[in-house]
């Protein structure tokens, strides 16, 4: 099947053009029209991108859609043009980004008041950056969209310029991600010096016929560091909790739901297309499985020890990123399919929980679970949505998180990691249990009332600034996106065909050689048939075990305080927890030092001589 003349090659550029044009229109015209018009235009534009990317996803399931700029198609496998290459994974992420932006804009109609058009402009530019990052087939363009996405994200994080905490969070975010971008740009320069190319298929084609070299390894390490700063892999992750704690709730939806997974996506996209024949699979597998496991453990421990609801959710994002990295790091189609389903399910659940946190802040002026003990008893719907979100994060079937977790666990065992199921169960239980603990305390008044003073191993959320005026009732424009997100996560585990579509997408993703042939030579696409079972008895058992363990963790957190302090292990845990919390100091200089440590660790894993 030819891929140049598909009849839909115009769709990828349209997905990028719509938000850019509308962002300019909103910025110019917001003073001349009322706020509802600005809301409607921005939301309609994001919804148009949803329709475009959905059509693109439906088409790319049969083969990649390749768009060469200005018609500069390759001749005999060589081209100087810039290419957009859309396949099911890239299109799926682009669609997820558009859906989350649309729902975040709907939520912001009654949530973000002092926007004056700037909020809408930045969100649309953020969407354009994410769409371009997911669809581009050019390494330098990845950097350009990386920067567009980052610049909009920095401004959205520090929107509340009168709040010192907001400015500090935005500054930490900006400095860390800018350093990551510079590292990625150095990697781009190394590869251009080596090959004279910047397109992903061209780079892969050239490097496939060259021996492994130190310069190529250095380029890979710099690129991975740049992408995985955005992807929040430990020890590149420190900025994330600071940014989430101060960013408005709709912005946190975009950060955790799609921006962080985009960093992980970029790392593995570049590996499979460009480096898969240059670097030993064992080195790559060891790197991402080990560092993914470390990320998962660090994130889950910090999540469990936080009482600030937004920080708690941010640390749980870090924990689940570790699981995504591990699943993708198995370097198998099965692991990739599990990660894709897990990412999609996580996007719905986590985004809903962040919006619940936004409602919490708007109604009560705090996101501190200790201070808010029992304050949410009067709610009729929100408490049960929070329970559903916590159980979804704990991977209770049939949420999409549960299906992705089960497939990833089986893939880990098949790849030679028998401990993988234990890691997935424990991390999902700890993060889900932390959410259920906070939900029980805030919305049901469970557990004894505690003093509001901040403990050394916890972070308070009582000093957060409201993003809107106090709410007496939750408007339907804020409630509906939460319900839609949770139902979307459920649909991933329930709707027939989602699992097989994820597996076909994974087969496309891990076949870097086919990416090169279809982009450069218009070779026909081979659509793989799904062969993995959708739900298995073992997978369901482990999913129910993680959900049950999450309930137990929540119960211990609510009622086990006195017993916990009397246990001999209580004293032993304080020192490592204090050290871990001290590392998350909020000082950007410390974070930069950890960034260099992470760069050295990556270089050690990938660059050391191997047998």
Secondary structure, 3 states (H helix, E strand, C coil): CCCCCCCCCHHHHHHHHHHHHHHHHHHHHCCCCCHHHHHHHHHHHHHHHHHHHHHHHHHHCCCCEEEEHHHCCCECCECCCCEEEECHHHHHHHHHHHHHHHHHHHHHCCCCCCCCCHHHHHHHHHHHHHHHHHHECEHHHHHHHHHHHHHHHHHHHCCCCCCHHHHHHHHHHHHHHHHHHHHHHHHHHHHHHHHCCCEHHHHHHHHCCCCCCHHHHHHHHHHHHHHHHHCCCCCCCHHHHHHHHHCCHHHHHHHHHHHHHHHHHHHHHHHHHHHCCCCCHHHHHHHHHHHHHHHHHHHHHHHHCCCEHHHHHHHHHHHHHHHHHHHHHCCCHHHHHHHHHHHHHHHHHHHHHHHHHHHHHHHHCCCECCCCCCCCCCCCCHHHHHHHHHHHHCCCCCCHHHHHHHHHHHHHHHCCCCCHHHHHHHHHHHHHHHHHHHHHHHHHCCCCCCCCCCCCCCCCCCCCCCCCCCCCCCCHHHHHHHHHHHHHHHHHHHCCCHHHHHHHHHHHHHCHHHHHHHHHHCCCCCCCCCCCCCCCHHHHHHHHHHHHHHHHHHHHHHHCHHHHHHCHHHHHHHHHHHHHHHHCCCCHHHHHHHHHHHHHHHHHHHHCCCC
